[in-house]
Amino acid sequence: MVSRRLQNIEESATLRMTNLANELKREGHDVISFSLGEPDLDTPKNITDAAVESLRRGDTHYSPSPGIPELRLAIAEKLNKENNLNIEPAHVIVTPGAKQAVFEAILAVLDKGDEAILFDPAWVSYDPCIKIAGGKTVFSPLDPDNDFNPTDVASYITTKTKLIVVNSPSNPTGGIFSREVLQEIADLAIDHNITVISDEIYEKIIYDKEHLSIGSLPGMEDRTITVNGFSKAYAMTGWRLGYLATSHELYTSMSKLQSHSVSSATTFVQWAGVEALKGDQSFIPEMVTEFKARRDLLVDGLNNMGIKCNYPSGAFYAFADVSAYGNGDNVCEKLLTEAYVAATPGSAFGPHSMDFIRISYATSRERIQTALQRIEQVLGYK
Ligand SMILES: Cc1ncc(COP(=O)(O)O)c(C=O)c1O
């Protein structure tokens, strides 16, 4: 009964762990969730107020499919000013979440049999999107000892390569690609006529380093689809608001896909997006300072008990090497059932990441401290 297209698509591993954790919670256990990818903070009030005002104004009708003009303009201005991209408002598509933007971009680029390069580990939804589009994922491993940067991208390119997906800062590693690596990817994309999707959803959550958009490198303007959204920077996961932007003509195809599927992002949510981009930004540095303190607490704690983990440069994830204790799947199961700490196994993010677990530290310092004590009791020092 099920289409061949969907038969090989697995349930998201991050959600599976969350479901398991919820089951244990229902049984009365105090489960600490290190598995979900969302800030634990509330959306800033000025943004919520903008949505309420919009609703009261009566913005309850269909929006233009690619978004309300005010938001597309605000996004284009942001991309020009902050990301050094030369994007017109007409080339911005506002989507219900960045995930939809990634999906539209992948469907617009790939044909059956085309290859797409993902860096391993990669966010859980890229590979299923590639499969749904009929494409084939080629995993290029990242180097844990070099802030999870790739080592030899060129060796993964074939005549069938149509797409490279860049996600810096990365989910699940928190790593940031260096300027040299982004330049190397750009050179390969130009030489081999490859499109790049640059998923920059964590660009605002960075410690000590700077964000660089690959689309701003010379020659990349016409072959990059930049994806971003409001979920992480403004704690707006449930609002479902994201966008994509490109000066490539692919824009027309992605627009068609959006208009025949989801139609548009929710109208009053888009007005909240205008306020998010144009209003007070002080929420972001405050959030980043708190995440940095949590990162240090977590990674210091893991290293002190002998678990190998680098300090991630961005996002709110740590990717720890647990090979001394078993593979990532076994360790996650042990942590959940014995320590009541829910993390995500590295296997969810790619075939080269079996020895790792992802720990999302978007939870309070107090909970991180308790989780560390429990992890130490279960895994001990090796
Ligand atoms: C790398 C990456 N891209 C995209 C998304 C999707 O974000 P949104 O909530 O805007 O759909 C996520 C969410 O976890 C993510 O981690």
The ligand as an ORCA input file, in Angstrom:
! r2SCAN-3c Opt
* xyz 0 1
  C      20.133     22.058     10.961
  C      18.678     22.327     11.037
  N      18.053     22.819      9.958
  C      16.740     23.080      9.963
  C      15.974     22.848     11.091
  C      14.495     23.108     11.026
  O      14.134     24.266     11.645
  P      12.610     24.776     11.644
  O      12.115     24.629     13.023
  O      12.697     26.207     11.215
  O      11.853     23.955     10.657
  C      16.574     22.337     12.241
  C      15.769     22.048     13.441
  O      16.123     21.303     14.305
  C      17.960     22.087     12.217
  O      18.598     21.600     13.293
*
